[in-house]
Amino acid sequence: MSIESQLKAQLAENRDIVQALLDDGSEPDAEYIIEHHFSSTNFDRLEKAAVDAFKLGFEVNDAEEMELEDGSVIFCFDAVAHHKLDVALLDKAAEQLLQLAAKQKVDYDGWGTYFVGDEMDDEDEDEDDEDDGFPH
């Protein structure tokens, strides 16, 4: 798949993910941890991609080794950004990171984030209300 077609698909996915989060009630003005995923069977290439992502201003976590269902091994890392669910920022990052992946011959596997909203706060409060050992 060409970079242009990958970018077109990623831009559409960016909108779908943001809309799904907002439709589920995630906070529109919150700061999110955005994790852009990279993988490769070649550790040296992945390491070069991590350096390039760092130079672009992303936080880069340590590479991890993962065994796939077929027994093969890949290496992966996340390039992390902190910002609102701003489609323009996500689109810019996707374009930069897809180009970086193509240059280093690694895979860009899209991005993910976490729901931010009252549901998480309610779950935390429920945990605090659990049995504390005192009769009620």
N, C-alpha and C positions, 0 to 999 in steps of 0.2 A: 504494500500500500504506500502510495506517495505521501510525502510530508503534507502536501496540500489537502489530500483527502483525510489524513489523520487529523489535521488541524480542524477541518470542517466538522468532523465527527466529534472532536473534543469540545469545540465551541458549543455545539448543540447539547452535549452532555453537561457542560457547565450550567447552561440555563435550566436543564431538567433537574439537576441536583439542587441548585439554589431554590427553584420553585417548590420542589418536594419538601425541602426543609422548612421553608416558610409556610407552606400549606399545612404542615404538621404542627405548626405553632412555635417553631424556633425563633428566637429573638432577632429581628431584622437589623438592629443597631448594635448588637453585641460584637465583641472581637472574637474571632474564631481562630483555632489552630488549624491551618490548612497543610496537609501532608501530601506532597507530590511524590509518587512512587516510581522508583527506577529498579530495573533488574537486568542481569546479564549472567551468562555462563562464564564470562571472562572477568576475573577479579580486577586485573590491571586496567581494563577499559572502564569498569565501574568506578574504580578509584579516581580516574581522570575526570569522569563525569561529576563525581562528588566535588572535586576541586573546582571545576567550572561552575557548578551550582553555588558553591560558597562565594566565588568571585562575583556572582550575580546578586549576592545579598541574602541568600537563603541560609538558614541554620541547617547543618547537615548532620544526621545521626550516623553512628557507626554502622558499617555494612554487616549484614547478617547472612549466614549460610542457611539455605533451606533445601530440604530434600522434597522433590515432587513425587506424586503418586507413582510415576513410572520408575522411580529410583534415581533419576538424574538430579544433579545439584545445581542450584542457581544462587547467585549472590544478589542482595537487594539493600537499598537504603532509601530513606525519605529525605527530601529537601523540604524544610518546614518554613512557613511564613505565618505571620500573625496579622490579620486584618478582618474587616467586615466582609460579609458575603456580597462583595461588589463584583458583578459580572465582568466589568471592564478590567479590573485587576486580575481576575482569574483568567480571562482571555489572553492578556498580555503575558502572564506567567506560562500559560499553556504553549503559546507560540515560542517563547524563549526556550522553554524546556524541551519541547519537541525538536527544535533545531539543535540544541545541545546533545540530545540523545542520538540524533542522526549523525552528528559530527563524531561522537565517541563510539558509535555503533553499539549502543545499548538500547534497552526498551524503556520507554516512558509509559507507565501503566495508569495514567490519570491521577486523580487526587481524591482525598477523602477528608472528612471533618467529623465533628461530633455535634449532636443536638444541643442547643443552649436554650434553656427555658425553665418554666415553673415545674414541669414534670420531674425534672432531675432534682429540683429543690424539695419537692414533696416527698420523693423517695428518700432523700437524706433525712428529712424530718421524721419519716416513719421509722427509720432505723433507730433514731434517737429515742422514740417512744416505745421500743420493744422492751421486753421484760428486763427490768433493772434490778430485780431481786427483792423489791419491796412490795408488800401487799397494797392494793389500790382500793 
